[in-house]
């Protein structure tokens, strides 16, 4: 079964207070297609609590 997709890094800088709750939500629930196969995973690192 062929499952295409993207792999990579995205780096944000600057004030992220408005977007951090959404990024944390996506980190916990995964994002994208084929999440039942373990795809769609993101990790948010380097943020202040």
VMD Tcl script that draws the C-alpha trace (Angstrom):
set ca {
  {0.00 0.00 0.00}
  {1.52 3.29 -1.10}
  {1.12 6.16 1.36}
  {2.63 9.41 0.19}
  {3.20 12.46 2.32}
  {5.65 15.07 3.51}
  {8.51 14.89 5.96}
  {10.34 17.91 7.26}
  {10.75 20.64 9.82}
  {9.05 23.97 10.28}
  {10.57 26.60 12.53}
  {8.54 29.50 13.87}
  {9.91 32.53 15.67}
  {8.37 35.55 17.26}
  {5.24 35.82 19.39}
  {3.42 32.48 19.21}
  {1.06 32.93 22.16}
  {-1.97 33.03 19.87}
  {-1.03 29.82 18.00}
  {0.55 27.71 20.74}
  {-2.75 26.20 21.99}
  {-3.58 25.06 18.44}
  {-0.09 23.61 17.92}
  {-0.32 21.76 21.24}
  {-3.75 20.39 20.27}
  {-2.42 19.14 16.93}
  {0.55 17.58 18.70}
  {-1.76 15.54 20.94}
  {-4.33 14.54 18.32}
  {-2.01 14.23 15.28}
  {-2.86 15.89 12.02}
  {-3.48 14.81 8.46}
  {-4.53 11.61 6.76}
  {-3.83 8.00 7.72}
  {-3.41 8.84 11.40}
  {-4.65 5.34 12.24}
  {-1.44 4.07 10.62}
  {0.70 6.35 12.81}
  {1.09 9.10 10.25}
  {0.38 12.78 10.80}
  {2.57 13.10 13.89}
  {3.98 16.49 14.84}
  {6.18 17.52 17.76}
  {6.32 20.98 19.29}
  {9.70 21.68 20.92}
  {11.58 24.65 22.26}
  {8.58 26.48 23.67}
  {8.17 28.06 27.04}
  {5.41 26.64 29.27}
}
mol new
graphics top color blue
foreach p $ca { graphics top sphere $p radius 0.5 }
foreach p [lrange $ca 0 end-1] q [lrange $ca 1 end] { graphics top cylinder $p $q radius 0.2 }
display resetview
